[in-house]
Every structure is written in C-alpha cells, then in structure tokens.
Amino acid sequence: MARQLRSMNKQLDRVMKNFGKESKRIWKTGIESAEISPSIIKTSDGRRAVDHKDLDEKIQKQFKLSDDEALVGVYLIYKGSNLFYVGHSTNIARRLKRHFSKPFEKKPSKKEKQLKPFNGVLEKRNMSIVIYRITDEQNYMFRKRLEKIISYNYVPEYLKWAYGSGEDEDVRKQKIRTSHKRTTA
C-alpha cells in the first residue's frame, strides 16, 4: 500500500510539473488581454443597465472580432477597484449580457437576493471588465483552470457574498444545504 502511494505521488508530481509548464506556455503565447468599460444607461423605469450594443461594439473593436466570431476566455468584473466576479465562457459577450440582464428578470424572492450584488455593480457606475482571450482552440480547457486560479487567489466579492458574509440566516442555511452542488460544477 505504501508503495502504491509513493508511486501515485511521483506520478502526480510529474503531472503537476507538466501542468505548470503547459500553463506557463499558454499564458505566454495563447492569451490576449484587454480592459473595457461598458456604458451604463438609465432605463425608462429609472433603473441602471449595461448598454448591450455598446458592450458588443467595444468587445469587437478591442479584440478585432468579426460579427459571427465568439470571444472565448475568462472575464473579471470590477466594481470600482474591487474584483467583483470571475467567470469563463465560450462566448463572453453573450455571457456578460446575461449577467447584466438578471437584475431585470422577474424572479421569486429567493432569486432576487442572489441578484442583489449585480444590482450594486450597476448602481456603482464605475465598472470595468478585464478579459483574457484564449486564442488557440486547443487550449480552451485552460480557461476553466485560469478562472479557478484567479478566484482562489483573489476571492471575488461575489463569492464572499455568496458564501457567507452579511446575509440572513435562511439564505445561509440554504447555501450550506446545497453547497455540494456548487463545488461539483
């Protein structure tokens, strides 16, 4: 049994060493990055929203994309100078639009509480988005690793909110009961 453990540890050491080399290679040669500041407009009912057309134009211009080309990679949403949210997607523009449409969807009261932080980002008005584009199709899986590395090292405000600070007891109990679902995704 001890021999199997030593053998497995050696194999994992090699895997981790190769992971580091491969990640460094991708970071140096297969990542393109940019920061955009989407326009926030006031809707007819007085709420703030991200201008989706402006968001599309800024992303296409910044990364020189054609109309039908999707932007694959990792995105970081900043509220002022604080990291608010980290995500990854095979179509970042579409994913960002969904994030910023959520506060306007009609949801049951429990869902409204989950959307509260995104409302705060829109109200702050000082929002920026950093995008790390994965330029090589063979490295698309790297985006998931990069998202996890950034989230682990910088702990976005949304994660702090979602997993425990300053929320009511019912919401905290619900999150504890379902936390296994969040960690397996």
DRENPA-3360 file (N, C-alpha, C; in nm, 2 decimals, always signed):
BEGIN
1 = MARQLRSM = +0.08/-0.12/+0.00/+0.00/+0.00/+0.00/+0.09/+0.13/+0.00 ~ +0.19/+0.13/+0.08/+0.28/+0.25/+0.09/+0.35/+0.26/-0.05 ~ +0.38/+0.15/-0.11/+0.45/+0.16/-0.24/+0.36/+0.22/-0.35 ~ +0.23/+0.19/-0.34/+0.13/+0.24/-0.44/+0.12/+0.39/-0.41 ~ +0.11/+0.43/-0.29/+0.10/+0.57/-0.25/+0.22/+0.65/-0.31 ~ +0.34/+0.60/-0.28/+0.46/+0.66/-0.33/+0.46/+0.67/-0.49 ~ +0.42/+0.57/-0.55/+0.41/+0.57/-0.70/+0.31/+0.67/-0.75 ~ +0.19/+0.68/-0.68/+0.09/+0.78/-0.72/+0.15/+0.92/-0.70;
9 = NKQLDRVM = +0.21/+0.94/-0.59/+0.27/+1.07/-0.56/+0.37/+1.11/-0.66 ~ +0.45/+1.02/-0.71/+0.55/+1.05/-0.81/+0.48/+1.09/-0.94 ~ +0.38/+1.01/-0.97/+0.30/+1.04/-1.10/+0.23/+1.18/-1.09 ~ +0.18/+1.21/-0.97/+0.11/+1.34/-0.95/+0.21/+1.45/-0.96 ~ +0.33/+1.43/-0.90/+0.44/+1.53/-0.91/+0.47/+1.56/-1.06 ~ +0.48/+1.46/-1.14/+0.51/+1.48/-1.28/+0.39/+1.55/-1.35 ~ +0.27/+1.52/-1.31/+0.15/+1.58/-1.37/+0.15/+1.73/-1.33 ~ +0.18/+1.76/-1.20/+0.18/+1.90/-1.16/+0.29/+1.98/-1.22;
17 = KNFGKESK = +0.41/+1.92/-1.24/+0.52/+1.98/-1.30/+0.48/+2.02/-1.45 ~ +0.42/+1.92/-1.52/+0.38/+1.94/-1.66/+0.27/+2.04/-1.67 ~ +0.18/+2.04/-1.57/+0.07/+2.14/-1.56/+0.13/+2.28/-1.56 ~ +0.23/+2.30/-1.47/+0.29/+2.43/-1.46/+0.36/+2.47/-1.59 ~ +0.43/+2.38/-1.65/+0.50/+2.42/-1.78/+0.39/+2.45/-1.89 ~ +0.29/+2.37/-1.90/+0.19/+2.39/-2.00/+0.11/+2.52/-1.98 ~ +0.08/+2.54/-1.85/+0.00/+2.67/-1.82/+0.09/+2.79/-1.85 ~ +0.22/+2.78/-1.82/+0.31/+2.89/-1.84/+0.32/+2.92/-1.99;
25 = RIWKTGIE = +0.33/+2.81/-2.07/+0.34/+2.82/-2.22/+0.21/+2.89/-2.27 ~ +0.09/+2.84/-2.23/-0.03/+2.90/-2.28/-0.04/+3.05/-2.24 ~ +0.00/+3.08/-2.11/-0.01/+3.22/-2.06/+0.08/+3.31/-2.15 ~ +0.19/+3.26/-2.19/+0.29/+3.34/-2.26/+0.25/+3.36/-2.41 ~ +0.19/+3.25/-2.47/+0.17/+3.26/-2.61/+0.02/+3.25/-2.66 ~ -0.07/+3.21/-2.57/-0.21/+3.19/-2.62/-0.31/+3.27/-2.55 ~ -0.27/+3.38/-2.48/-0.36/+3.47/-2.41/-0.35/+3.61/-2.47 ~ -0.46/+3.67/-2.49/-0.47/+3.81/-2.53/-0.56/+3.88/-2.43;
33 = SAEISPSI = -0.52/+4.00/-2.38/-0.60/+4.06/-2.27/-0.63/+4.20/-2.30 ~ -0.74/+4.25/-2.25/-0.79/+4.39/-2.26/-0.89/+4.42/-2.15 ~ -0.90/+4.55/-2.13/-1.00/+4.60/-2.03/-1.10/+4.69/-2.11 ~ -1.22/+4.67/-2.07/-1.33/+4.76/-2.13/-1.41/+4.81/-2.02 ~ -1.47/+4.93/-2.05/-1.57/+4.99/-1.95/-1.70/+5.01/-2.03 ~ -1.79/+4.92/-2.00/-1.92/+4.93/-2.07/-2.00/+5.05/-2.03 ~ -2.08/+5.11/-2.12/-2.17/+5.22/-2.08/-2.28/+5.17/-2.00 ~ -2.31/+5.24/-1.89/-2.43/+5.21/-1.81/-2.53/+5.32/-1.84;
41 = IKTSDGRR = -2.65/+5.28/-1.88/-2.76/+5.37/-1.91/-2.87/+5.36/-1.81 ~ -2.96/+5.46/-1.81/-3.08/+5.46/-1.72/-3.20/+5.42/-1.81 ~ -3.27/+5.32/-1.76/-3.39/+5.26/-1.83/-3.51/+5.35/-1.81 ~ -3.61/+5.33/-1.88/-3.73/+5.41/-1.87/-3.80/+5.40/-1.73 ~ -3.77/+5.29/-1.66/-3.83/+5.28/-1.52/-3.73/+5.33/-1.42 ~ -3.62/+5.39/-1.46/-3.53/+5.45/-1.36/-3.41/+5.36/-1.31 ~ -3.41/+5.24/-1.36/-3.30/+5.15/-1.32/-3.18/+5.17/-1.41 ~ -3.07/+5.12/-1.36/-2.95/+5.13/-1.45/-2.92/+4.99/-1.52;
49 = AVDHKDLD = -2.87/+5.00/-1.64/-2.85/+4.88/-1.72/-2.72/+4.90/-1.80 ~ -2.66/+4.79/-1.84/-2.55/+4.79/-1.93/-2.60/+4.80/-2.07 ~ -2.55/+4.90/-2.15/-2.59/+4.91/-2.29/-2.53/+4.80/-2.37 ~ -2.61/+4.70/-2.41/-2.56/+4.58/-2.47/-2.50/+4.61/-2.61 ~ -2.55/+4.70/-2.68/-2.50/+4.73/-2.81/-2.36/+4.79/-2.80 ~ -2.34/+4.88/-2.70/-2.21/+4.94/-2.67/-2.11/+4.83/-2.63 ~ -2.16/+4.74/-2.54/-2.07/+4.63/-2.50/-2.02/+4.55/-2.61 ~ -2.11/+4.51/-2.70/-2.07/+4.43/-2.82/-1.97/+4.51/-2.91;
57 = EKIQKQFK = -1.99/+4.63/-2.93/-1.90/+4.72/-3.01/-1.77/+4.72/-2.95 ~ -1.76/+4.75/-2.82/-1.63/+4.76/-2.75/-1.55/+4.63/-2.75 ~ -1.62/+4.52/-2.73/-1.55/+4.39/-2.74/-1.50/+4.36/-2.88 ~ -1.59/+4.38/-2.98/-1.55/+4.36/-3.12/-1.43/+4.44/-3.16 ~ -1.43/+4.57/-3.12/-1.32/+4.66/-3.15/-1.19/+4.62/-3.08 ~ -1.20/+4.59/-2.95/-1.09/+4.57/-2.87/-1.01/+4.44/-2.92 ~ -1.09/+4.34/-2.96/-1.03/+4.21/-3.00/-1.03/+4.18/-3.15 ~ -1.08/+4.28/-3.22/-1.08/+4.28/-3.37/-1.16/+4.15/-3.41;
65 = LSDDEALV = -1.28/+4.13/-3.37/-1.36/+4.02/-3.40/-1.45/+4.05/-3.51 ~ -1.48/+3.94/-3.59/-1.59/+3.96/-3.69/-1.72/+3.95/-3.62 ~ -1.83/+3.98/-3.69/-1.97/+3.97/-3.63/-2.01/+3.84/-3.58 ~ -1.96/+3.73/-3.65/-2.00/+3.60/-3.60/-1.90/+3.52/-3.52 ~ -1.79/+3.59/-3.49/-1.68/+3.53/-3.41/-1.71/+3.54/-3.26 ~ -1.70/+3.43/-3.19/-1.72/+3.43/-3.04/-1.59/+3.46/-2.97 ~ -1.59/+3.52/-2.86/-1.48/+3.55/-2.77/-1.47/+3.45/-2.66 ~ -1.37/+3.36/-2.66/-1.35/+3.25/-2.56/-1.25/+3.29/-2.46;
73 = GVYLIYKG = -1.28/+3.27/-2.33/-1.18/+3.30/-2.23/-1.24/+3.32/-2.09 ~ -1.17/+3.41/-2.02/-1.20/+3.44/-1.88/-1.23/+3.59/-1.87 ~ -1.33/+3.62/-1.79/-1.36/+3.76/-1.77/-1.36/+3.80/-1.62 ~ -1.32/+3.92/-1.58/-1.32/+3.96/-1.45/-1.40/+4.09/-1.44 ~ -1.50/+4.10/-1.36/-1.59/+4.22/-1.35/-1.54/+4.29/-1.22 ~ -1.50/+4.42/-1.24/-1.46/+4.50/-1.13/-1.56/+4.60/-1.10 ~ -1.59/+4.62/-0.97/-1.68/+4.73/-0.92/-1.58/+4.83/-0.86 ~ -1.56/+4.94/-0.93/-1.45/+5.03/-0.88/-1.32/+4.96/-0.90;
81 = SNLFYVGH = -1.24/+4.96/-0.79/-1.11/+4.89/-0.80/-1.12/+4.75/-0.74 ~ -1.24/+4.71/-0.69/-1.25/+4.58/-0.63/-1.30/+4.47/-0.73 ~ -1.24/+4.35/-0.72/-1.28/+4.24/-0.80/-1.41/+4.19/-0.75 ~ -1.51/+4.19/-0.84/-1.65/+4.16/-0.80/-1.68/+4.01/-0.85 ~ -1.64/+3.97/-0.97/-1.69/+3.84/-1.02/-1.58/+3.79/-1.12 ~ -1.56/+3.66/-1.12/-1.47/+3.60/-1.22/-1.56/+3.49/-1.29 ~ -1.55/+3.48/-1.42/-1.62/+3.37/-1.49/-1.54/+3.33/-1.62 ~ -1.59/+3.23/-1.68/-1.53/+3.18/-1.81/-1.65/+3.15/-1.90;
89 = STNIARRL = -1.62/+3.16/-2.03/-1.72/+3.13/-2.13/-1.67/+3.10/-2.26 ~ -1.74/+3.03/-2.34/-1.71/+3.02/-2.48/-1.76/+3.13/-2.57 ~ -1.84/+3.22/-2.51/-1.89/+3.34/-2.57/-1.91/+3.44/-2.46 ~ -1.80/+3.52/-2.44/-1.80/+3.61/-2.33/-1.90/+3.72/-2.34 ~ -1.92/+3.78/-2.46/-2.02/+3.88/-2.48/-2.16/+3.84/-2.44 ~ -2.20/+3.72/-2.49/-2.33/+3.67/-2.46/-2.35/+3.65/-2.31 ~ -2.24/+3.59/-2.25/-2.25/+3.56/-2.10/-2.26/+3.69/-2.02 ~ -2.18/+3.79/-2.06/-2.19/+3.92/-1.99/-2.33/+3.98/-2.00;
97 = KRHFSKPF = -2.39/+3.98/-2.12/-2.52/+4.03/-2.13/-2.62/+3.96/-2.04 ~ -2.61/+3.83/-2.03/-2.70/+3.75/-1.94/-2.68/+3.80/-1.79 ~ -2.55/+3.81/-1.75/-2.52/+3.86/-1.62/-2.60/+3.99/-1.59 ~ -2.59/+4.09/-1.68/-2.64/+4.22/-1.66/-2.79/+4.23/-1.70 ~ -2.85/+4.12/-1.75/-2.99/+4.12/-1.77/-3.06/+4.06/-1.65 ~ -2.99/+3.99/-1.56/-3.05/+3.92/-1.45/-3.12/+4.01/-1.35 ~ -3.07/+4.13/-1.32/-3.14/+4.22/-1.23/-3.28/+4.26/-1.27 ~ -3.31/+4.25/-1.40/-3.44/+4.29/-1.46/-3.54/+4.18/-1.48;
105 = EKKPSKKE = -3.49/+4.05/-1.46/-3.58/+3.94/-1.48/-3.67/+3.93/-1.36 ~ -3.80/+3.89/-1.38/-3.89/+3.87/-1.27/-3.86/+3.73/-1.21 ~ -3.82/+3.74/-1.08/-3.78/+3.62/-1.01/-3.85/+3.61/-0.88 ~ -3.86/+3.48/-0.83/-3.91/+3.47/-0.69/-3.82/+3.54/-0.59 ~ -3.87/+3.56/-0.47/-3.79/+3.64/-0.38/-3.65/+3.59/-0.34 ~ -3.64/+3.46/-0.33/-3.51/+3.40/-0.30/-3.41/+3.43/-0.41 ~ -3.45/+3.43/-0.54/-3.36/+3.46/-0.65/-3.33/+3.61/-0.65 ~ -3.42/+3.69/-0.61/-3.39/+3.83/-0.60/-3.27/+3.86/-0.51;
113 = KQLKPFNG = -3.26/+3.79/-0.40/-3.15/+3.81/-0.31/-3.02/+3.77/-0.38 ~ -3.02/+3.67/-0.46/-2.90/+3.63/-0.53/-2.85/+3.74/-0.63 ~ -2.95/+3.81/-0.69/-2.92/+3.91/-0.79/-2.88/+4.04/-0.73 ~ -2.90/+4.06/-0.60/-2.87/+4.19/-0.54/-2.73/+4.24/-0.56 ~ -2.63/+4.16/-0.56/-2.49/+4.21/-0.58/-2.48/+4.27/-0.72 ~ -2.54/+4.21/-0.82/-2.53/+4.26/-0.96/-2.60/+4.40/-0.97 ~ -2.71/+4.42/-0.90/-2.77/+4.55/-0.89/-2.67/+4.65/-0.84 ~ -2.59/+4.61/-0.74/-2.49/+4.70/-0.68/-2.39/+4.74/-0.78;
121 = VLEKRNMS = -2.35/+4.65/-0.86/-2.24/+4.68/-0.96/-2.30/+4.79/-1.06 ~ -2.42/+4.77/-1.10/-2.48/+4.87/-1.20/-2.50/+5.00/-1.13 ~ -2.53/+5.01/-1.00/-2.55/+5.13/-0.93/-2.42/+5.21/-0.91 ~ -2.31/+5.13/-0.90/-2.18/+5.19/-0.87/-2.14/+5.27/-0.99 ~ -2.17/+5.23/-1.11/-2.14/+5.30/-1.23/-1.99/+5.30/-1.27 ~ -1.90/+5.28/-1.17/-1.76/+5.27/-1.20/-1.72/+5.12/-1.22 ~ -1.76/+5.07/-1.33/-1.74/+4.93/-1.36/-1.65/+4.91/-1.48 ~ -1.56/+4.81/-1.46/-1.48/+4.77/-1.58/-1.47/+4.62/-1.59;
129 = IVIYRITD = -1.44/+4.57/-1.70/-1.43/+4.43/-1.73/-1.30/+4.40/-1.79 ~ -1.22/+4.31/-1.73/-1.10/+4.26/-1.79/-1.12/+4.13/-1.85 ~ -1.08/+4.11/-1.98/-1.10/+3.99/-2.05/-0.97/+3.93/-2.09 ~ -0.95/+3.80/-2.06/-0.84/+3.72/-2.11/-0.89/+3.63/-2.21 ~ -0.85/+3.66/-2.34/-0.90/+3.58/-2.45/-0.80/+3.46/-2.47 ~ -0.86/+3.34/-2.49/-0.78/+3.22/-2.52/-0.78/+3.22/-2.67 ~ -0.66/+3.23/-2.73/-0.65/+3.25/-2.88/-0.64/+3.12/-2.95 ~ -0.60/+3.01/-2.88/-0.58/+2.88/-2.95/-0.69/+2.78/-2.91;
137 = EQNYMFRK = -0.77/+2.73/-3.00/-0.88/+2.64/-2.97/-0.84/+2.52/-2.89 ~ -0.71/+2.47/-2.91/-0.67/+2.36/-2.83/-0.65/+2.38/-2.68 ~ -0.65/+2.51/-2.65/-0.63/+2.55/-2.51/-0.76/+2.60/-2.44 ~ -0.87/+2.57/-2.50/-1.00/+2.62/-2.44/-1.02/+2.57/-2.30 ~ -0.98/+2.45/-2.27/-1.00/+2.40/-2.13/-0.92/+2.48/-2.03 ~ -0.81/+2.54/-2.07/-0.73/+2.62/-1.98/-0.81/+2.73/-1.92 ~ -0.92/+2.78/-1.98/-1.00/+2.89/-1.93/-1.06/+2.85/-1.79 ~ -1.10/+2.72/-1.78/-1.16/+2.68/-1.65/-1.05/+2.68/-1.54;
145 = RLEKIISY = -0.93/+2.64/-1.58/-0.82/+2.64/-1.48/-0.79/+2.78/-1.44 ~ -0.78/+2.87/-1.54/-0.75/+3.01/-1.51/-0.85/+3.08/-1.42 ~ -0.98/+3.05/-1.45/-1.09/+3.11/-1.36/-1.07/+3.06/-1.22 ~ -1.04/+2.93/-1.20/-1.03/+2.88/-1.06/-0.91/+2.94/-0.99 ~ -0.80/+2.95/-1.07/-0.68/+3.01/-1.01/-0.70/+3.15/-0.96 ~ -0.76/+3.23/-1.05/-0.79/+3.37/-1.01/-0.89/+3.38/-0.90 ~ -0.99/+3.30/-0.90/-1.09/+3.30/-0.79/-1.03/+3.26/-0.66 ~ -0.94/+3.16/-0.66/-0.88/+3.11/-0.54/-0.79/+3.22/-0.48;
153 = NYVPEYLK = -0.71/+3.28/-0.57/-0.61/+3.38/-0.52/-0.66/+3.51/-0.48 ~ -0.77/+3.56/-0.55/-0.82/+3.69/-0.53/-0.96/+3.70/-0.46 ~ -1.03/+3.59/-0.45/-1.16/+3.58/-0.38/-1.25/+3.70/-0.42 ~ -1.32/+3.69/-0.53/-1.41/+3.80/-0.57/-1.52/+3.83/-0.47 ~ -1.56/+3.95/-0.47/-1.66/+4.00/-0.38/-1.79/+3.91/-0.39 ~ -1.83/+3.87/-0.51/-1.95/+3.79/-0.52/-1.94/+3.66/-0.44 ~ -1.82/+3.59/-0.45/-1.80/+3.47/-0.37/-1.81/+3.50/-0.22 ~ -1.75/+3.61/-0.18/-1.76/+3.64/-0.03/-1.91/+3.66/+0.01;
161 = WAYGSGED = -1.98/+3.72/-0.08/-2.13/+3.75/-0.05/-2.20/+3.61/-0.06 ~ -2.17/+3.53/-0.16/-2.25/+3.41/-0.18/-2.22/+3.31/-0.07 ~ -2.10/+3.31/-0.01/-2.07/+3.20/+0.08/-2.06/+3.25/+0.22 ~ -2.12/+3.36/+0.26/-2.12/+3.39/+0.40/-2.11/+3.53/+0.45 ~ -2.08/+3.63/+0.41/-2.08/+3.75/+0.49/-2.20/+3.84/+0.48 ~ -2.26/+3.87/+0.59/-2.37/+3.96/+0.59/-2.50/+3.92/+0.52 ~ -2.55/+3.80/+0.55/-2.67/+3.76/+0.49/-2.76/+3.70/+0.59 ~ -2.89/+3.69/+0.56/-2.98/+3.64/+0.67/-2.97/+3.49/+0.68;
169 = EDVRKQKI = -3.01/+3.44/+0.80/-3.00/+3.30/+0.84/-3.06/+3.20/+0.74 ~ -3.18/+3.23/+0.69/-3.24/+3.14/+0.59/-3.16/+3.12/+0.47 ~ -3.10/+3.22/+0.41/-3.02/+3.21/+0.29/-2.89/+3.13/+0.32 ~ -2.83/+3.16/+0.44/-2.71/+3.09/+0.47/-2.74/+2.94/+0.49 ~ -2.85/+2.90/+0.55/-2.88/+2.76/+0.57/-2.90/+2.69/+0.43 ~ -2.97/+2.76/+0.34/-3.00/+2.71/+0.21/-2.87/+2.69/+0.14 ~ -2.77/+2.78/+0.15/-2.64/+2.76/+0.08/-2.56/+2.65/+0.14 ~ -2.57/+2.63/+0.27/-2.50/+2.52/+0.33/-2.56/+2.39/+0.29;
177 = RTSHKRTT = -2.69/+2.38/+0.28/-2.75/+2.25/+0.23/-2.72/+2.22/+0.09 ~ -2.70/+2.32/+0.01/-2.67/+2.29/-0.14/-2.53/+2.32/-0.18 ~ -2.44/+2.34/-0.08/-2.30/+2.37/-0.12/-2.23/+2.27/-0.20 ~ -2.27/+2.14/-0.18/-2.21/+2.03/-0.26/-2.24/+2.05/-0.41 ~ -2.35/+2.10/-0.44/-2.39/+2.12/-0.58/-2.30/+2.23/-0.64 ~ -2.26/+2.33/-0.57/-2.18/+2.44/-0.62/-2.04/+2.40/-0.64 ~ -1.99/+2.31/-0.56/-1.85/+2.27/-0.57/-1.82/+2.16/-0.68 ~ -1.93/+2.10/-0.73/-1.91/+1.99/-0.83/-1.92/+2.05/-0.97;
185 = A = -1.96/+2.17/-0.99/-1.98/+2.23/-1.12/-1.85/+2.26/-1.19;
% end
